[in-house]
Amino acid sequence: MNNSLTKNCTSPEQLEKIRKGQEQKFRWRNDWPEMEKALMAAGNEAIAAHAAKKNQEQH
């Protein structure tokens, strides 16, 4: 799945909105569970990177 959807993700709420939108488009596909896992993993990585960057800027 393309990470351009999640690369600027900054919060779990934002990630959930992205997930719901993609689910509406792709839930009919047999590989949706795998796509969803990859989307959530990429989103969680982006959120963690954003949090780390924010913490680094504060110090």
Secondary structure as the mmCIF struct_conf table of DSSP 4:
data_model
#
loop_
_struct_conf.conf_type_id
_struct_conf.id
_struct_conf.beg_label_comp_id
_struct_conf.beg_label_asym_id
_struct_conf.beg_label_seq_id
_struct_conf.end_label_comp_id
_struct_conf.end_label_asym_id
_struct_conf.end_label_seq_id
HELX_RH_3T_P HELX_RH_3T_P1 ASN A 3 LEU A 5
TURN_TY1_P TURN_TY1_P1 THR A 6 ASN A 8
BEND BEND1 SER A 11 SER A 11
HELX_RH_AL_P HELX_RH_AL_P1 PRO A 12 PHE A 26
TURN_TY1_P TURN_TY1_P2 ARG A 27 TRP A 28
BEND BEND2 ARG A 29 ARG A 29
TURN_TY1_P TURN_TY1_P3 ASN A 30 ASP A 31
HELX_RH_AL_P HELX_RH_AL_P2 TRP A 32 GLN A 58
#
